[in-house]
Amino acid sequence: MHPPPPDAGVAMDFGQNSLFGYMEDLQELTIIERPVRRSLKTPEEIERLTVDEDLSDIDRAVYLLSAGQDVQGASVIANLPFLMRQNPTETLRRVLPKVREVLHVASVEMQLTAAVSFLTILQEESMSVHTCAHSFLQVILLHLEHRDTGVSNAWLETLLSAVELLPKETLRHEILNPLVSKAQLSQTVQSRLVSCKILGKITNKFDAHSIKREILPLVKSLCQDVEYEVRSCMCRQLENIAQGIGTELTKNVVLPELIELSRDESGSVRLAAFETLVNMLDMFDTDDRSQTILPLVKSFCEKSFKADESILISLSFHLGKLCHGLYGIFTPDQHLRFLEFYKKLCTLGLQQENGHNESQIPSQIVEQEKKYTSVRKNCAYNFPAMIVFVDPKNFHMELYSTFFCLCHDPEVPVRYTIAICFYEVSKLLNSGVHLIHKELITLLQDESLEVLDALINHLPEILELMSTGGENSVQENKFSSVPDLIPALTAAEQRAAASLKWRTHEKLLQKYTCLPHIISSDQIYYRFLQRMFTIMMTNNVLPVQRAAARTLCIFLRYNRKQEQRHEVIQKLIEQLGQGKSYWNRLRFLDTCEFIIEIFSRSFFCKYFFLPVIELTHDPVANVRMKLCYLLPKVKSALKIPADMHLLQQLEMCVRKLLCQEKDKDVLAIVKKTVLELDRMEMSMDMFQKKNYEKDLLDQEKEREELLFLEMEQLEKEKHQSDGRLASDKSFEKKRRDSRTSTQSLSKNLPISVPGPSSSTASTSKEIKKSKLTRSQSFNNQAFHAKYGTLDKCASKSSTLAHTSSVSGLVRTAMLSLTDDSFRTRNASSVPASFSPNPVVPSTSRGPGNTADPKSGGSKDAQPRKATLKSRKSNP
């Protein structure tokens, strides 16, 4: 790679003023360095820290825990799981007692390290339950009430994780029984908070009878604790307790406690009760939800605007789940109220006069705006659930304006969230997805790359839904209702390219591979394909270049015009494969790798085999090295005996590399490649059992490529036929107009001819006769054009038993490919003699392969090859 040019902004200036500045900086560095020198260890300290290397791991651990410093003791504790795996008996007998002694006076860092090590040991289950309970569980329980909150929480997390590993009897004797005294009011608040979390965790380990007798009394006591922190903590554990006691006890015991807590004087307790009720909606029957829970929720929502904004944040987050859980029991008036409440939350903070009260100080204003943004973000998160709530059929009347506001929200987190939900919204709307076309364009053009990154995660699925979702959508006019789609896609790519977020750019280019199924081939060719070339040749990020190369290959794969395909292939070979920059030649090899993956073997061998082999003479070692890595894939694209001459060229190039290569790194790779090439099995023209799936896939690719050529020819003939028909119609119209003018003129002129108007009758007969003649001549032309095409197709299909199967191939392509002009083609244009069951053809590429084995040596094989060669050679 070429070294980057030096930045002019950091060029060194050796002027006098600059030198004085450098001297001052050096003096400052020496001042900063002095304390570092003073902090170096003295020889005495180094001697004290030195440990005898002959000591075993156990002896060294005991010595460091007894006489070492804190950092050495922390190292031993962090290494405790390894000691347990290596020598568990001696570790439990000698090391663990020392660890207990150290933990009594240990620092916070050592306590946190010990909590993690103990958890690792328990999860490995390398000891008996008795040893675990006796040696480790007691240490964990002892430090649950550490004075430091962080240490206490760390030991609590270790205990809660260990609960899943311990048997029921151990939990009862070692944890539940001591918990009765720890949950009393006489204990500290920290002790009661720990008791609440332990009760919520161990409930599922006991049966319903034990829970009712031993655990529920403690739960009720803690729900009525004098401290609001304890009541709130216990309230959040009621969901876990309800799952262990069943529906009946939940209704009789837990629900009354929740109702009482929802009316608590503390806002945090009421909020905990509300969130717990929402999470437990599925556990209650319809009567409980309609008679008990719904009034509570309604009252909570009505009072939420008068309370703290934190309550609104929680309410907006759970609103979708709440509406889903209560769906079906709302009255029409209640349904409308909840919908209006949601709409109000979606615009919270946007419609206030001046945005805030004049009495608030700036810091309060900023904090309040952050909370309002969180509320609107949660509303965007719940938008798909609200579509279900109102029914997708009513989206346009009920929620479209809200969706518009969320997509145009001034805050990035809101737009980011609605961009994530855009795919879900599109799926829910189904046939009404056309209603949000404009919002898709808006998000694609968003100034924030975070929004674009969130949207393009499901961009192919979104575009596919929009191109096929509408009931009245016409396939041949894809996205005709959204003329700004292509400019929005190109602008999004350019905006991502101009930023430093190359991963977003790479992702967007990868998603562009869906465009051949969405927009026409000409639109891709003129608006996107050249851009892929530019990225490959000018972008400095390798993953982006490779993504552009693969996308370009996809565009080339589905291009519908042979002339355009040849132009792209020529550009790839001339500008990349034969480019002056070795970087471009490396990208050419990347592109060839994608072509081998995407196209058929015959396509690669026809257009790219020789340009790839020519790079064996490249003057840059990196190019030859990359070519060596590609050679096995190149050989896998050959078929024997059709490509025997190409195989000989490949072997000749490899021999030249072995004999003439001077770079030692390239030569080493060449030798490895030669061994790999020798081990490879060549593909045969006929199917083999080992490579059956690969051969079948390659045959399908080749069949589609041939169908592209045939359909292009049929399209040209269709356009010619339509042109002749249009010219005949225009001629007939002129003739009719001239006749009408003549008749009108004859009416104005006085003509006195006695008897019946025989001349008029004869004239009309002549006109009818001329019309019939023209009609017959046109039908004959169309007939001959059709069957001329059929004769050409029949001459090409060497592997078909009947000439009618070409129509089946064309008809299959008309159904499977995305060209819209052929989807609307009239079925009457296909003769009735065509067979509906196509036979898959195989392409013969060598002079020796005159007939496919399945066709039994058809005589039409040679004319088909000649026609194909002439057609492929003329772009």
N, C-alpha and C positions, 0 to 999 in steps of 0.2 A: 504494500500500500504506500501511496505517496504521503510524505509527512505533511501535516497541516501547515499552512503559511503562518508565520509569526504574527501575533496580534499587534497592531500598531499602537494600541492603547497601553501595552505593557512593555514597549521598547525601552531599553535602558539608556538613560541619558547620563553621560560622564562629565557633565559640566561642573563648575566649581560649587554652585549652590546645591546641586544634587549630591556631591561628595560629602558636604557638611551634613546633609540630612542623613546619609547612610552612616556616618560616624556616630551621630546621636542615637540612631537605632541600635547600633552595636553596643553603645554604652548601656542603653536600657536593657539589652539582652544580658549583659554581664551582671547587672544589678539583680535581674530576675534569677540568674543562675546561682547566686551566692547562697540563698537559703537551701537550695538543693544540695549543694556541697556540704553544708553544715549538717543536713539530715542523713548523710551517709552513715552506715553502721561502723562502729569502732571495732577494733580487733577483738575486744572482750565480748562485745555483743555477737559478733560473728561466731566466736567460739561457743557461746551459749546456745546459739541456734543450730549448731552443727550436730548431726545425729550419726551414730556409728552405722556404716553401710552394711555391716554384717548382721544386723538385727533382722529378725523375721518381720513380716507385716503386722502380726499380732503384737509382738514386743515393741515395735516402733510406735504403734497406735497407743499402747498403754503408756509408753514413755512420754509421748507428745501430749496426751491428755493430762498427765501428772505434772510435768515440768515445762512443757512448752508454752508458747504464747497463744493468744486468742486465734490468730490467723492459722496457726498450726492445728489447734484443736478443731476449728471449723473445717479444716481440710480432712481431718480424720472422720468427723461426723458425716461429711458429704460422701466419704468413701465407705461408709458403713454397709450399704447394700452389697458392695463387692466383697467385703470381708465375710458377710453372712453366706454368700454363695461359695466362697473359697473354703472357709473353716467355721461352720455355724456353731459347733460345740464350744470352741475356744472363744469365739466372739461373744457368745452369751455368758460365758463364765468369767471372762477377764475384761473385755472391752466395755460391754453394756453397763456394768456397775460404775465404771469410771465416767461414762457418758451421763448417767443419772447425777453423779456428784457435780459434774461441770455445769449441767443445765440449771442447777439451783441459782448459780451466780452468773450465768452466761449472758452475753450481750444479745441485743435484738437480732442481729444478723445470724448469730449462732442458733438462736431459737428457731428462726425461720428455716434455716438449713436442716435442723433436726426434724422439723415437722415434715418436710419434703422427703427426707431419707426414711423416716418411719413409714410414711404412706407407700413408698416404693417397696419396702420390705413386706408390708402386709399384702400388697397386690400381687407379689410374686408367689404367695402361698407356699413358701418353702419350709414351713414349720408347722407343728401341730397346733390345734386350737388352744390347748392348755398352755403351751409355751407362749403363744401369741397373747393370750389374755393375761398371763402372769408377768411376762417380761416387758411387753410394749404397751398394752392397753392401760395399765396403771400409770405409766409415765404420761400418756396422752391425757388421761383424765385429770392428772395432777396439775397440768399446766393450762387447763381450759380457762381458769380464772386469772390468768396473768394480768398484771397491771397495765401492760401495753395492749391497746385494742387490736393492733395489727397482729401481734403474736397470738393473742387469744383467738382471733378469727382463723389464723392459720392452723392452730391445733384443732379448732372446731371442724374445719373442712377435712382435716385428716381423719377425725373421728367419724364424721358423717359418711365419708368414703369407705371407712372400715366396717360400717354397719352392714353393708351388703355382703361382707365376707364372713361375718360371725354368725354362729348358730343361735337359735332362739333362746336356749337356756343360758348361754353366756350373756346375751343381751339383757335377759331378765335379772340375772344376779349381779352383773358388773355395772349395768347402766341404768335399768329401769328402777330397781330398788333404791339406789342412792339418789335417784332423781326426785323421789317423793319429798325428801328433806330439802333438796336444792331449790325446789319450786315454791317454798314457803315465803310469806311476806317478810319474814325475819332475815332472809338472805338479801344479798346485794342485787341491784337492778341487772348488773351484768350476768349474775348467776341465773336469774329468772329468764333473761333473754336467751341464754344458752339452753335452758330447759325447754323453752318453746320450740326451738329449732330441732332439738333432739327428739321431742315428742312427735313432731311432724314427720321425722325420718323413720323412726322405728315402728310406727303404727302398722305399716303394711307387713311387718314380720310376724304379727300375732293374729290370732283368730278373733272373730267379732265378739265372742263372749269375754275374752281376756281384755279386749279394748274397752268394752262397756264397764267392766268391773274395776280395772286398774288404771286406765288411761283417761277415760272421759271425765272422772272427777277432777283430775289435775287440769284438764283442758278448760272446764268451766271456771275453775278457780283463777286460772291465768287470764281468761277472757274478762274477768271482773277485777283485774288488778288495779291498784290505785294509780299506777304510772301508765300514761298513755302509750309510751314506747312498748311496754310489755303487751298491752291490749292489741296494739297494731300488729306486733310480731306474731302473737298467737292467732290473730284473725287471718293472717296470710297462710297459716299452716292448716286451717280448717279444710281446705280443698284436699290435701293429702290424707287427712283423717277421715273425711267422708268417703274416699275411695276404699278405705279399709273396713268400714263398718256397714256398708250397704245402704240401699235406698231408704229402708224403713227407719233406721236409726238416724239417718241424715235428716229426714223430714221431721222427726220428733225431737232431736237433740241439737243438731247443728243449725238448722234453719232458724229456730227461735234465737239462738245466740247471734246469728248474723243480723237478724232484724233489730235486735237491741243495739248491736254495735253500729249499725247504719244510722242510728239516731244519737250517736255519741257526741259529746260536747267538743271533742277534738276533731279537727278537719282531717288529719292524717289517718285517724281510726275510721272515719266515715269513708274516706277514699279506699282504704284497705278492704272494708266491707263491700263496697261497690264492685271493686275488681274481682273479689272472691265470688260474689254472686254471679257476675258475668261468666267466669270460668266454670261455674257449677250449673249453668242453665240446663245442660243435658241430663242432669241427675234428677230434675224435678219434673212432675207431670204437668199436664196442661192446666189443671185447676190451680196448682201452686203458682205457676207462672202468671196466670191471668189475675188471680185474686190477691196474691201476696207480693210477688216480685215486680210486676208491672207498676203498681202504685208507688213502690219504693223508687224505681228507676225514674218514673215521671217526676216525682218530687225532687230527686237528686238533680235532674237536668234543669228544672226550673230555678233551683237555687244556685246552679253552678256559675252563672254570670255575676252573681253577687259575691261569690267566694274568690279565693285566690286563683291566679291563672294556672297554677300547677294542677288544680282539679280539672280545669278545662283540657289541659294536655292529656291527662289520663282518660277523660271522657271521650275526647276525639279519637284516641287510639283504639278504644274498645267499642266504638259506636257501631262499626260494621258487624262485629261479632254479636253485639247486643241485638241489632235489628234482625240478624239471621236467626238467633235463638228464639226471639219473640214473634217471628213471622207466622202469621196465621191466626193470632189472637188479637191483633190490632183491630179496632173499629176504623171505619174510613176517616173519622175525624182525628183519631190518634195517629193513624198512618200519615196523614197530612202534617200534623204537628211535628212528628219526628223528622219528616223530610225537610220542613222549613227550618227546624233546628240545625240540621246538617248543613243546609245552604248558608245559614247565618255563620256557622263556624268556618266555612270555606272562605268567607270574605272578612273574617275577624281581623281588625287592625288596618284594613284598607279603606274603610268608609268613615272613619272617625275624622272629625274636623281638626285639622292640623296634626292629626295622628296621635295626640296626647293631650293631657291636661296641662294648663299653664303653671300649676303649682308644683309639678314634678321637676326634679333636677335631672340634668342630662344622663347621669348614670342609671337612674331609675327608668328613664325613657328607653335607653338602649336595652336594658334587661327585659322590659315589658315587650318591646318589639321582637326580641328573641323568642319569648314565650308564645307570642302570636304567630310567629313563623313556624314554631313547632306544632301549633294547633293546625294550621293550614297544611303542613306537611303530613300530619296524621290523617287529615281528611283526604288528601290525595292518595294515601296508602289504602284507605277504605273505599275508594271510589268504585272498584269492581263490585264490591259487596252491595253498594247502594244501587247499582244498576239492577242487580237481582232483586233488590227490595222494591223498586218501582216497576219492574218488568221492562226488558229491553225494548218492547214495542212503544213504551211511553218515554223513551230516552229523549227524543227531540223536544217534547213539550216540558218535561220535568227537570232534566239534568244537563241539557246541552249548554245552556248559559253558564252553569257552574263549571262544566268541563272547560269551556272557553276561558273562564277566569283563572282556573288552575294552570292551564297551559301558558297563560300570559302573566302569571304572577311575577311581581318584581324580585322575589327572592329565589336564588338558585336552588336551594334544597327542595323547595316545593316543586319546581319544574323538573328537577332530577327525579323526584319520586313519581310524578305523573308520567314521565317518560318510561320508567321501569314498568309501570302498570299499563302502558299503552297497548301491549300485545294482548293482555287479558281483556281489556276493554274491547278491542277489535273482535276477539273471539265471541264475546257475549253479544255484541251487536249483530253479528252474522250478516244477514242481508241488508242491515242498515249501516254497514260499515262505511258507506260512502258519506255519511253525515260528518265524519271526522277527518275527511281528506285534508281540509285546510289546516287543521291542528297538526297533522303529520308534517306538512310543509313548514309550519311555524317552528316546531321542535327541531326539524332538520336545519333550519336557519338560525337556531339559537346561538347567541354570542358565547355561551359557556360550553366548553368542550366536555365538561362533566355530563351535561344534559345529552349531548350527542353520543357520548360513550354509552350512556344508559339506554338510549333508544336503539342503537345499532346491534345490541345483543340479540334482538329478535327481529331485525329489519327484514330478512328474507321471508319470514312467516307473515309479517305485517303486509308487505307488498303483495304476497301471494293471495292473502285474504282480500285485499282491496282490488286486485285484478280479477278475481273470480267470485267475490262474495255477493255482489248485488244481483237481485233477481232480474233486473232489467239491463244488466251489463251486457255489452256487445263485445265479443271476443276480439273482433278485428279492429276495434278502436280502444286498445288498452290504455287506461288512464287518460282518456280523452277529456274527462271532467276535471282532471288535475293537470293543466298545462305547465304548471310550475314545478312538477316533480323532477324532471331532468335537470333544470337549473339549480334546484335545491340540492340534489345529490352531488353535482359537480362543485357547487359552492362549499358544501360540507367537506368534501375531500380536500379542496384547496385550503380551507381554514385549518384542517387537521395537519396538512403538510407544512403550513407556515408556523405551526406551534412546535414546542419542544416535546410534546407528548406523542412520541413515535409509536407507542403501543396502540393508541387510539387510531392512528393513521393505518397501521398494519391491520387492525381488526376491521376497519371500514373497507379496505381493499379486499380482504377475504370475503366480506359479505357481498361485495359487488358481483361475485360469481353467480348470484341468483338472477341477475338482470336479463340474461337471454330468455328466461321464462316469463319475464314481466313486460319488457318493451321490445320493439322490433329490432331486427338485425341492423338495419340502416342507422337507426338512432344510436346504437352501440358503436357502430363503426365511426360515425362522424363526431360523436360527443365524448366517448370514453376510451376508445382503443388507442388513439394517438397519445392520450394522456398517460396510459400505461407505459408506452414507449419512453415518454419523457421522464417518468419516475425511474424506470430501470436505468436510464443513462445519466441522470443528474442527481438523484437522491443519494445521500451519504450514509444512510442506515441500511445495513444488509438485510435484516428481516423485512423491511418495507420493500426493498427491491425484489426479494424473492416472492413476497405476496403479490406484487404487481406482475411479476412474470407468470405466476400461476393463473392469476385472473385473466391475463392476456391470452393464455392458452385456452381457457374456457371460452372466452369470446371467439377465438378462432375456431374452436370446435363446433360452435353453433352458428357460425356465419353462414348465410344462405346464398351468397354469391361467389362463384368461383373466381371471378376477377379480383374481388376484394381479398379473398383468401391468398391468392398468389402474390398480391402486393404485400400483404403482411409477412408471408414467408420470405419474400425477397428482402424486406427490410430487416427481418431477424438475421438473415445470413450476412447481408452486406454491412449493416450498422453495428451488429453485435459480434457475430462470428468472425467477420473480417475487419472489425474495428481497429483503430489505431491504439486505443487504450486497452491494456491487458485486463483492466477491471471489467470492461464491456465483454471481453471474450470469456471471462469467468462467468458472467451473468448469462451468456449464451449457453454455456454448459448446464447451468441451473435450469434454463428454459428447456433444453433438450431432455433433461431428466423428467420434467413435468410432461413433456410431449409423449415420452415413452409411457408414462402413467395414464394419460388421458386419451390418447389417440390409439389407433390400431398399429400393429407392427408394420404393416405394409405402408402406412402413411409415413411413419418415421423413416423407413428404409428408402422410400422414394425421394423424400425432400431433405432429410437431415443427416443421413448416414455419412455421406461423403464430406460435407462440411465439418462434421465432428472428427472424422478420421484425419482430416488435413491439419488439425490442431496438434497432432503428434510432432509436427515440425515447428511448433511455436517457440519463439526465442526466450520466453519467460518461463522459468522453472515452475512457478505456481500454477500456470495454466496446464502444463504437461502433467503435473502432479494431480490436479483435479480431474483431468481426462482419464488418468489411470484408474481412479476410483469409479468412473462412469463406465468403463469398458465392459465389466460384467453385465450391466443392464443393456448395453448396446448389443452384446452377443445374444442376450435372451430375446432380442427383437427379431432375430434371424430365423428363417425356416429352411429346413433341408428337404429336398434338393433345390428348391426354387432360388434360394439365396446363397448358393454355393460360391458364386463369384464374389459376393460381398464378404463371405467368411474368409475367403482367400486373401482379400485385401486387408481385412482386419488382422489376420495372422502375420501378414507381411509387415504391417505397421508395428506390431508388437515386437517382431524380430529386430526391426530397425532400432526400436527403443532400447532393446537389450544390448545391441551391439554398439550403438552410437551415443547413448546417454552418458553425459559427463558429470552431472550433478548427482552426488552420492545419495541425497535424500530421495530424489526422484527414482534413481536406480533401485533403491531398496523397495520402494512401493511397486515398481514395475515387476520385480521378482515375486512379490506377494500376489500381484494381480495375475501373473502367468500361472501360478499354482491354482488360483481360484478359477481361472478360465479353463484349465485342464480338467478340473473336477465337474464343470458344468455339463449338463446333458442338453443337447440341441433339440429344439422343437421340430417336429415333422409336419408335413403338410396335412397329414391325416391325424385324427384325434388319437391321443394316447391316454391310458388310464391315469398315469401319474399327473399329467398336466391337463386333465379334462376340463376342470373349471376355468383355468386360465385360457385355454384354447377356445372354450365356448364364449367367454367374455370378449376375447379378441375378435372372434367371428362376428359377434353382435356389433362391436364397434365398427368393424369394416363394412358390415351390411348397412348401418346407418349412414356411413360416409358415402357409399354408393347411392343410397336413396336420396341424399342431398343433391347429388349430381342429376339424378333422374327427375327429381321434383323441380329443380331449377330449369331443366329443359322443358318440362310440362308447363311450367309457369310462363316461359317465353312464348310457347305455342299458344297458350291461353290468351296472352296479351295480344299476339298477332291476330288471333281469331276475333277477339273483342274489337280490335282496331278495324278489321274488315267489316264487321257488323255495324260499327258506328259509321263508317264511310257510306255503306249501303243505305243506312237509315237517313243520313244527311242528304244523299242524292235523291232518295224517295221523297223527302220533305220538300226539297227544292222543286222537284217535278210536280208535287201536289200543289205547292204554292203557285207555280206558273200556270197550272191548269185552272186553279181557282180564279186567278187574275184574268185569264182568258175568258172564262165563263162569265165573269162579272162584266167584262168589256163587251161580250156578245149580247148580254142582256140590255145594255145601254144603246147598242146600235140597232136600228130598224131593219129587219131582214124579212122579206116577203117570199117565202118558199112554200108552195102549196103541198098538201099531203103530209103524212107522218114524218117525223124527224129521223129518217134512216141514217143520216150522217152521225147524229149523236149516238145512236145505238152502236153503230160500227166503231165509233171512237172509243166508247166504253169497253167494247170487246177487245179492241187492240190494247187498251190500257191493262185490262185484266190479263191478257195474254203475256204482255211484257212483264207484269208483276210475277206471274207464274214462272216465266222463264228465269227471272232474277232469283226467285225463291229456290228453284231447283238448282240453279248454278251455285248459289250460296250453300245449300245443303250438301251438294257434291263436294264443294271445297272443304267444308267442315268435316264431311265424312272421310275424305282422303287425308285430311290433316290428322284426324284421329288415328286412322289405321296406319298412316305413315309413322306415327309415334309408336304404335303398337309393334310395328315391324322392327323399329329400332330397338325397342325394349326386348323383343324376342331374340334379336341377334346378340344381345348382351348377356342374356341369362344362360350361361353354359351349364349350370347345375340344376336347371329346372326340367322336370319331365314333360311339362306342358307349357306352352306360351302363355296361357291364361294366368299363371301364378305371378307374373310381373304386376298385373293389376292388383293382386293381393298385397304385394310388397308396397306398391304405391299407396294403396288404401290403408295399410298399417301405418305407413309414415304419416299419412294425412291425419290419422287419429292420434299418433304418439308425439309428433313434433309440434312445435309451438307456432308455426307459421300460420297466421290468421287467414291469409288469403286462401289457403287450401282447406281450412276447416269449413268455410262457407261454400265450398264447391258443390255444385249440384250433382246429386247421385246419378242423374240421367246421363252425365257425360262419360260414365264408365260403361262399356258394353256389357250386355247381360251374359256374354259367353265367358267372362272372367271368372276364375275360380276364387272362392272366398278364403281358401286356406293357403297362405304363402309358404314357400319352401325357402329356407335360409340359404342364400348363395355364398360361395367362397371365392375369393379373388385369386386368380393364378398370376404369379409374378415372375416365374422362370420359364425359359423356353421348353423345358422338358415336361412341365405340368400342363398337359393339353386337355385333361378332363378330370372332373371331380370323381372320386371313387363311387359316390352315391348315385351319380347320374348314369353310370354304365358307359361312359365315353360318348357323350352327346356330340353330334357333328357341329352343333352351333357354338362350340367352345371357342374356336379360332375367330370367327367373326365378332364375337362378344369382346375378346381381348383387343382386337384391332380397334373396335369402336371406342372402348374405354381409353385406350392409349391416346387415340387422336383427340378425344374429348378432354382428357387431363392435360395434354400438352398444349391445348389452345385455351388460354385463360379468357 
